[in-house]
Amino acid sequence: MQQKELPGDASTLIYLAKADDFGTAGACIGRILVPPSVWREAVEDAEQLAYPDVPRIRAATEVGFLTRVDLDDEAQQLAGTIASEHRLGVGESEVLALGRDTGRALVDDGRAAKVAPTLGVEPVSTLFLPVLGCAGGGIDRKTAIAFLRRLAIVTGARAETVYEIEAFINEVSR
């Protein structure tokens, strides 16, 4: 079954923009929730630096794949605690605070991925989106592997990591 929405960090947005494939990601998980600090980093700060991927992120927001969300007081306080206790960036902390509600969060930062389980949040790498899509029936095996390979290029993933994820895709598509 496809997850309807997951909070995502700036790296996820940037990787999907570089791969120019928000559409396939949407077929995998529905939509990505974008907290304020992630939006600021991936869009507003990136615009100031004239990064070329910002229009793709904005377009994904316009079609509803990315949804900007505010944190309520409780989530904001939790994000602040996560940031200070675990020395995480504000964006990753906001994503993990939102992940408490969904049970999962898209994080590519190594420290955030290690902290997530201590908060009851399953960390999901952007590279793992094709597996979720294939397992949930949103995309077929061939599409999942092509998507994985596009993501691998933009993330700089190691070959053995890609082979392991391809094995997961093959397993869930049986």
SEROSE-440762 format. One record per residue (C-alpha): x, y, z; residue in one letter. Coordinates in steps of 0.5 Angstrom, whole numbers. Example, Ala and Ser with C-alpha at 12.3 -4.5 7.8 and 13.67 -1.06 7.14 Angstrom:
2
<r x="25" y="-9" z="16" code="A"/>
<r x="27" y="-2" z="14" code="S"/>
END
This chain:
174
<r x="0" y="0" z="0" code="M"/>
<r x="3" y="7" z="-2" code="Q"/>
<r x="4" y="12" z="4" code="Q"/>
<r x="0" y="18" z="2" code="K"/>
<r x="5" y="23" z="5" code="E"/>
<r x="12" y="24" z="8" code="L"/>
<r x="16" y="30" z="11" code="P"/>
<r x="22" y="31" z="7" code="G"/>
<r x="29" y="34" z="8" code="D"/>
<r x="32" y="39" z="3" code="A"/>
<r x="36" y="34" z="0" code="S"/>
<r x="30" y="30" z="-2" code="T"/>
<r x="27" y="36" z="-6" code="L"/>
<r x="34" y="38" z="-9" code="I"/>
<r x="35" y="30" z="-11" code="Y"/>
<r x="28" y="30" z="-14" code="L"/>
<r x="29" y="36" z="-18" code="A"/>
<r x="36" y="34" z="-21" code="K"/>
<r x="33" y="28" z="-23" code="A"/>
<r x="27" y="32" z="-26" code="D"/>
<r x="23" y="26" z="-23" code="D"/>
<r x="18" y="29" z="-18" code="F"/>
<r x="12" y="25" z="-22" code="G"/>
<r x="15" y="18" z="-21" code="T"/>
<r x="16" y="20" z="-14" code="A"/>
<r x="9" y="22" z="-13" code="G"/>
<r x="7" y="15" z="-16" code="A"/>
<r x="11" y="12" z="-10" code="C"/>
<r x="9" y="16" z="-4" code="I"/>
<r x="4" y="21" z="-6" code="G"/>
<r x="6" y="28" z="-3" code="R"/>
<r x="12" y="30" z="1" code="I"/>
<r x="11" y="35" z="6" code="L"/>
<r x="16" y="41" z="7" code="V"/>
<r x="17" y="45" z="13" code="P"/>
<r x="19" y="52" z="13" code="P"/>
<r x="26" y="51" z="14" code="S"/>
<r x="27" y="46" z="9" code="V"/>
<r x="23" y="51" z="4" code="W"/>
<r x="28" y="56" z="6" code="R"/>
<r x="34" y="52" z="4" code="E"/>
<r x="32" y="48" z="-2" code="A"/>
<r x="28" y="54" z="-5" code="V"/>
<r x="29" y="61" z="-2" code="E"/>
<r x="36" y="60" z="-1" code="D"/>
<r x="37" y="57" z="-7" code="A"/>
<r x="34" y="62" z="-11" code="E"/>
<r x="39" y="67" z="-8" code="Q"/>
<r x="44" y="63" z="-11" code="L"/>
<r x="41" y="62" z="-17" code="A"/>
<r x="41" y="55" z="-17" code="Y"/>
<r x="38" y="52" z="-23" code="P"/>
<r x="33" y="47" z="-20" code="D"/>
<r x="29" y="51" z="-16" code="V"/>
<r x="23" y="52" z="-22" code="P"/>
<r x="22" y="45" z="-22" code="R"/>
<r x="21" y="45" z="-14" code="I"/>
<r x="16" y="50" z="-15" code="R"/>
<r x="13" y="47" z="-20" code="A"/>
<r x="12" y="41" z="-16" code="A"/>
<r x="9" y="45" z="-11" code="T"/>
<r x="4" y="48" z="-16" code="E"/>
<r x="1" y="41" z="-18" code="V"/>
<r x="1" y="39" z="-11" code="G"/>
<r x="6" y="34" z="-10" code="F"/>
<r x="10" y="38" z="-5" code="L"/>
<r x="6" y="41" z="0" code="T"/>
<r x="9" y="47" z="5" code="R"/>
<r x="6" y="46" z="12" code="V"/>
<r x="7" y="50" z="18" code="D"/>
<r x="9" y="46" z="25" code="L"/>
<r x="4" y="47" z="31" code="D"/>
<r x="7" y="49" z="37" code="D"/>
<r x="8" y="42" z="40" code="E"/>
<r x="12" y="40" z="33" code="A"/>
<r x="16" y="47" z="33" code="Q"/>
<r x="18" y="45" z="41" code="Q"/>
<r x="20" y="38" z="39" code="L"/>
<r x="24" y="40" z="33" code="A"/>
<r x="28" y="45" z="37" code="G"/>
<r x="29" y="40" z="42" code="T"/>
<r x="32" y="35" z="37" code="I"/>
<r x="36" y="40" z="34" code="A"/>
<r x="40" y="42" z="40" code="S"/>
<r x="40" y="35" z="43" code="E"/>
<r x="42" y="32" z="37" code="H"/>
<r x="46" y="37" z="34" code="R"/>
<r x="42" y="37" z="27" code="L"/>
<r x="40" y="42" z="23" code="G"/>
<r x="33" y="46" z="23" code="V"/>
<r x="31" y="43" z="17" code="G"/>
<r x="32" y="36" z="19" code="E"/>
<r x="29" y="37" z="26" code="S"/>
<r x="23" y="40" z="23" code="E"/>
<r x="22" y="34" z="18" code="V"/>
<r x="23" y="29" z="24" code="L"/>
<r x="18" y="32" z="28" code="A"/>
<r x="13" y="32" z="23" code="L"/>
<r x="15" y="24" z="22" code="G"/>
<r x="13" y="23" z="29" code="R"/>
<r x="6" y="23" z="26" code="D"/>
<r x="7" y="19" z="20" code="T"/>
<r x="12" y="14" z="23" code="G"/>
<r x="17" y="16" z="17" code="R"/>
<r x="21" y="21" z="14" code="A"/>
<r x="25" y="22" z="8" code="L"/>
<r x="32" y="24" z="11" code="V"/>
<r x="39" y="23" z="7" code="D"/>
<r x="43" y="26" z="12" code="D"/>
<r x="47" y="21" z="16" code="G"/>
<r x="46" y="24" z="23" code="R"/>
<r x="38" y="25" z="22" code="A"/>
<r x="38" y="18" z="20" code="A"/>
<r x="41" y="15" z="26" code="K"/>
<r x="37" y="20" z="31" code="V"/>
<r x="30" y="18" z="27" code="A"/>
<r x="29" y="11" z="30" code="P"/>
<r x="30" y="14" z="37" code="T"/>
<r x="24" y="18" z="36" code="L"/>
<r x="20" y="13" z="33" code="G"/>
<r x="21" y="15" z="26" code="V"/>
<r x="23" y="10" z="21" code="E"/>
<r x="28" y="14" z="16" code="P"/>
<r x="27" y="13" z="9" code="V"/>
<r x="33" y="15" z="4" code="S"/>
<r x="31" y="18" z="-3" code="T"/>
<r x="34" y="13" z="-6" code="L"/>
<r x="29" y="8" z="-3" code="F"/>
<r x="23" y="11" z="-6" code="L"/>
<r x="23" y="6" z="-12" code="P"/>
<r x="22" y="1" z="-7" code="V"/>
<r x="17" y="4" z="-4" code="L"/>
<r x="13" y="5" z="-10" code="G"/>
<r x="14" y="-2" z="-13" code="C"/>
<r x="12" y="-5" z="-6" code="A"/>
<r x="6" y="0" z="-6" code="G"/>
<r x="4" y="-2" z="-13" code="G"/>
<r x="5" y="5" z="-15" code="G"/>
<r x="10" y="4" z="-21" code="I"/>
<r x="13" y="-3" z="-24" code="D"/>
<r x="19" y="-6" z="-23" code="R"/>
<r x="22" y="-3" z="-30" code="K"/>
<r x="20" y="4" z="-28" code="T"/>
<r x="23" y="3" z="-21" code="A"/>
<r x="30" y="1" z="-23" code="I"/>
<r x="30" y="7" z="-28" code="A"/>
<r x="28" y="12" z="-23" code="F"/>
<r x="33" y="9" z="-18" code="L"/>
<r x="39" y="9" z="-23" code="R"/>
<r x="37" y="17" z="-24" code="R"/>
<r x="37" y="18" z="-17" code="L"/>
<r x="43" y="14" z="-16" code="A"/>
<r x="47" y="19" z="-21" code="I"/>
<r x="44" y="25" z="-18" code="V"/>
<r x="46" y="23" z="-11" code="T"/>
<r x="53" y="20" z="-13" code="G"/>
<r x="51" y="13" z="-10" code="A"/>
<r x="56" y="8" z="-9" code="R"/>
<r x="55" y="2" z="-14" code="A"/>
<r x="54" y="-3" z="-9" code="E"/>
<r x="48" y="1" z="-6" code="T"/>
<r x="45" y="1" z="-12" code="V"/>
<r x="45" y="-6" z="-13" code="Y"/>
<r x="43" y="-8" z="-6" code="E"/>
<r x="37" y="-3" z="-7" code="I"/>
<r x="35" y="-6" z="-14" code="E"/>
<r x="35" y="-13" z="-11" code="A"/>
<r x="30" y="-10" z="-6" code="F"/>
<r x="26" y="-8" z="-12" code="I"/>
<r x="26" y="-15" z="-15" code="N"/>
<r x="24" y="-18" z="-9" code="E"/>
<r x="18" y="-14" z="-8" code="V"/>
<r x="16" y="-14" z="-15" code="S"/>
<r x="15" y="-22" z="-15" code="R"/>
END
